[in-house]
Amino acid sequence: MSRFEERPLGAFTMRSPVDRPLAFVARGTGFAFIKSLLEQQVNMLPQRPMLLFWGATSSDDFYELEQMATLMRRAPKLRVTLVARRFAPNFISPERAGVATGRLSDALAASGLDLSGFDAYLAGPRLTVTECLLALRGLGVEEDRLFADSMAA
């Protein structure tokens, strides 16, 4: 079974050895947890292979996109995909960031990525996290390498 964090306020921490690539998945307020872990890794190991799938209801819900662009410049192996159910016609994603329309779990599953050997960190509403855990298992992430924090939707 995946490792769900039980305690709030700082218990959700990096547990991966430095030689493992990382996948981050976030939606809603869960992005704050994931952003903290991602920034830590970019500062410590900018050459580490990392990917982020960040989900929102609307493209208007994405924030700090300039900071995300900076992280992507600093970490050349960081791959970002922004997923929203609706994108505003004038939405401009950071350079090198992909976009996908729909549900976060569906975009993750449809990515076709081979994530065997990755550690995955997820945070967001419980239903989203549960669905994304299934998608990550389908992409090859081992059960004991899934770390999740969820909150009520």
Contacts in CASP RR format, 6 or more apart in sequence:
PFRMAT RR
TARGET T0000
AUTHOR 0000-0000-0000
METHOD contacts of the structure
MODEL  1
MSRFEERPLGAFTMRSPVDRPLAFVARGTGFAFIKSLLEQQVNMLPQRPM
LLFWGATSSDDFYELEQMATLMRRAPKLRVTLVARRFAPNFISPERAGVA
TGRLSDALAASGLDLSGFDAYLAGPRLTVTECLLALRGLGVEEDRLFADS
MAA
1 143 0 8 1.000
2 133 0 8 1.000
2 143 0 8 1.000
2 146 0 8 1.000
2 147 0 8 1.000
2 148 0 8 1.000
3 144 0 8 1.000
3 146 0 8 1.000
3 147 0 8 1.000
3 148 0 8 1.000
4 148 0 8 1.000
4 149 0 8 1.000
4 150 0 8 1.000
5 11 0 8 1.000
5 12 0 8 1.000
5 147 0 8 1.000
5 148 0 8 1.000
5 149 0 8 1.000
12 33 0 8 1.000
12 37 0 8 1.000
12 121 0 8 1.000
12 123 0 8 1.000
12 147 0 8 1.000
12 149 0 8 1.000
13 37 0 8 1.000
14 37 0 8 1.000
14 40 0 8 1.000
14 41 0 8 1.000
14 121 0 8 1.000
15 119 0 8 1.000
15 147 0 8 1.000
16 22 0 8 1.000
16 119 0 8 1.000
16 145 0 8 1.000
18 45 0 8 1.000
18 48 0 8 1.000
20 117 0 8 1.000
20 118 0 8 1.000
20 119 0 8 1.000
20 145 0 8 1.000
21 48 0 8 1.000
21 49 0 8 1.000
21 50 0 8 1.000
21 51 0 8 1.000
21 117 0 8 1.000
21 118 0 8 1.000
21 119 0 8 1.000
22 41 0 8 1.000
22 48 0 8 1.000
22 49 0 8 1.000
22 50 0 8 1.000
22 51 0 8 1.000
22 118 0 8 1.000
22 119 0 8 1.000
22 120 0 8 1.000
22 121 0 8 1.000
23 50 0 8 1.000
23 51 0 8 1.000
23 52 0 8 1.000
23 53 0 8 1.000
23 115 0 8 1.000
23 118 0 8 1.000
23 119 0 8 1.000
23 120 0 8 1.000
23 121 0 8 1.000
23 136 0 8 1.000
23 141 0 8 1.000
24 34 0 8 1.000
24 37 0 8 1.000
24 38 0 8 1.000
24 50 0 8 1.000
24 51 0 8 1.000
24 52 0 8 1.000
24 53 0 8 1.000
24 120 0 8 1.000
24 121 0 8 1.000
24 122 0 8 1.000
25 34 0 8 1.000
25 52 0 8 1.000
25 53 0 8 1.000
25 104 0 8 1.000
25 108 0 8 1.000
25 120 0 8 1.000
25 121 0 8 1.000
25 122 0 8 1.000
25 123 0 8 1.000
25 129 0 8 1.000
25 132 0 8 1.000
25 136 0 8 1.000
26 33 0 8 1.000
26 34 0 8 1.000
26 35 0 8 1.000
26 52 0 8 1.000
26 53 0 8 1.000
26 54 0 8 1.000
26 55 0 8 1.000
26 122 0 8 1.000
26 123 0 8 1.000
26 124 0 8 1.000
27 54 0 8 1.000
27 55 0 8 1.000
27 56 0 8 1.000
27 104 0 8 1.000
27 123 0 8 1.000
27 124 0 8 1.000
27 125 0 8 1.000
27 128 0 8 1.000
28 55 0 8 1.000
28 56 0 8 1.000
28 61 0 8 1.000
28 124 0 8 1.000
28 125 0 8 1.000
29 124 0 8 1.000
29 151 0 8 1.000
30 123 0 8 1.000
30 124 0 8 1.000
30 149 0 8 1.000
30 151 0 8 1.000
31 54 0 8 1.000
31 55 0 8 1.000
31 123 0 8 1.000
31 124 0 8 1.000
32 123 0 8 1.000
33 123 0 8 1.000
33 149 0 8 1.000
34 52 0 8 1.000
34 54 0 8 1.000
34 121 0 8 1.000
34 122 0 8 1.000
34 123 0 8 1.000
35 64 0 8 1.000
37 121 0 8 1.000
38 50 0 8 1.000
38 52 0 8 1.000
38 71 0 8 1.000
38 78 0 8 1.000
39 71 0 8 1.000
41 48 0 8 1.000
41 50 0 8 1.000
41 75 0 8 1.000
42 50 0 8 1.000
42 71 0 8 1.000
42 74 0 8 1.000
42 75 0 8 1.000
42 78 0 8 1.000
46 74 0 8 1.000
46 75 0 8 1.000
46 76 0 8 1.000
47 75 0 8 1.000
47 76 0 8 1.000
47 77 0 8 1.000
48 75 0 8 1.000
48 77 0 8 1.000
49 77 0 8 1.000
50 75 0 8 1.000
50 77 0 8 1.000
50 78 0 8 1.000
50 79 0 8 1.000
51 78 0 8 1.000
51 79 0 8 1.000
51 80 0 8 1.000
51 81 0 8 1.000
51 113 0 8 1.000
52 78 0 8 1.000
52 79 0 8 1.000
52 80 0 8 1.000
52 81 0 8 1.000
53 81 0 8 1.000
53 83 0 8 1.000
53 104 0 8 1.000
53 107 0 8 1.000
53 108 0 8 1.000
53 111 0 8 1.000
53 132 0 8 1.000
54 62 0 8 1.000
54 80 0 8 1.000
54 81 0 8 1.000
54 82 0 8 1.000
54 83 0 8 1.000
55 82 0 8 1.000
55 83 0 8 1.000
55 84 0 8 1.000
55 104 0 8 1.000
55 107 0 8 1.000
56 62 0 8 1.000
56 82 0 8 1.000
56 83 0 8 1.000
56 84 0 8 1.000
56 85 0 8 1.000
57 84 0 8 1.000
57 85 0 8 1.000
57 86 0 8 1.000
58 84 0 8 1.000
58 85 0 8 1.000
58 86 0 8 1.000
58 87 0 8 1.000
58 88 0 8 1.000
59 82 0 8 1.000
59 84 0 8 1.000
59 86 0 8 1.000
59 87 0 8 1.000
59 88 0 8 1.000
59 91 0 8 1.000
60 88 0 8 1.000
61 84 0 8 1.000
62 82 0 8 1.000
62 84 0 8 1.000
65 93 0 8 1.000
65 94 0 8 1.000
66 94 0 8 1.000
68 80 0 8 1.000
68 94 0 8 1.000
68 97 0 8 1.000
69 94 0 8 1.000
69 95 0 8 1.000
69 97 0 8 1.000
71 78 0 8 1.000
72 78 0 8 1.000
72 80 0 8 1.000
72 94 0 8 1.000
72 95 0 8 1.000
72 96 0 8 1.000
72 97 0 8 1.000
79 96 0 8 1.000
80 94 0 8 1.000
80 96 0 8 1.000
80 97 0 8 1.000
80 98 0 8 1.000
81 97 0 8 1.000
81 98 0 8 1.000
81 99 0 8 1.000
81 100 0 8 1.000
81 107 0 8 1.000
81 111 0 8 1.000
82 93 0 8 1.000
82 97 0 8 1.000
82 98 0 8 1.000
82 99 0 8 1.000
82 100 0 8 1.000
83 99 0 8 1.000
83 100 0 8 1.000
83 101 0 8 1.000
83 102 0 8 1.000
83 103 0 8 1.000
83 104 0 8 1.000
83 107 0 8 1.000
83 108 0 8 1.000
84 99 0 8 1.000
84 101 0 8 1.000
84 102 0 8 1.000
85 101 0 8 1.000
85 102 0 8 1.000
85 103 0 8 1.000
86 101 0 8 1.000
87 99 0 8 1.000
87 101 0 8 1.000
91 99 0 8 1.000
93 99 0 8 1.000
100 107 0 8 1.000
100 110 0 8 1.000
103 131 0 8 1.000
104 128 0 8 1.000
104 131 0 8 1.000
104 132 0 8 1.000
105 128 0 8 1.000
105 131 0 8 1.000
105 132 0 8 1.000
105 134 0 8 1.000
105 135 0 8 1.000
106 135 0 8 1.000
108 132 0 8 1.000
108 135 0 8 1.000
108 136 0 8 1.000
108 139 0 8 1.000
109 135 0 8 1.000
109 138 0 8 1.000
109 139 0 8 1.000
111 139 0 8 1.000
112 139 0 8 1.000
113 139 0 8 1.000
114 139 0 8 1.000
114 140 0 8 1.000
115 136 0 8 1.000
115 139 0 8 1.000
115 140 0 8 1.000
115 141 0 8 1.000
116 139 0 8 1.000
116 140 0 8 1.000
116 141 0 8 1.000
116 142 0 8 1.000
117 140 0 8 1.000
117 141 0 8 1.000
117 142 0 8 1.000
117 145 0 8 1.000
118 140 0 8 1.000
118 141 0 8 1.000
118 145 0 8 1.000
119 141 0 8 1.000
119 145 0 8 1.000
119 146 0 8 1.000
119 147 0 8 1.000
120 136 0 8 1.000
120 141 0 8 1.000
120 145 0 8 1.000
120 146 0 8 1.000
120 147 0 8 1.000
121 147 0 8 1.000
121 148 0 8 1.000
122 129 0 8 1.000
122 132 0 8 1.000
122 133 0 8 1.000
122 136 0 8 1.000
122 146 0 8 1.000
122 147 0 8 1.000
122 148 0 8 1.000
122 149 0 8 1.000
122 150 0 8 1.000
123 129 0 8 1.000
123 148 0 8 1.000
123 149 0 8 1.000
123 150 0 8 1.000
124 149 0 8 1.000
124 150 0 8 1.000
124 151 0 8 1.000
125 150 0 8 1.000
125 151 0 8 1.000
125 152 0 8 1.000
125 153 0 8 1.000
126 150 0 8 1.000
126 151 0 8 1.000
126 152 0 8 1.000
126 153 0 8 1.000
127 153 0 8 1.000
128 150 0 8 1.000
128 153 0 8 1.000
129 148 0 8 1.000
129 149 0 8 1.000
129 150 0 8 1.000
130 150 0 8 1.000
133 146 0 8 1.000
133 148 0 8 1.000
136 146 0 8 1.000
137 143 0 8 1.000
137 146 0 8 1.000
END
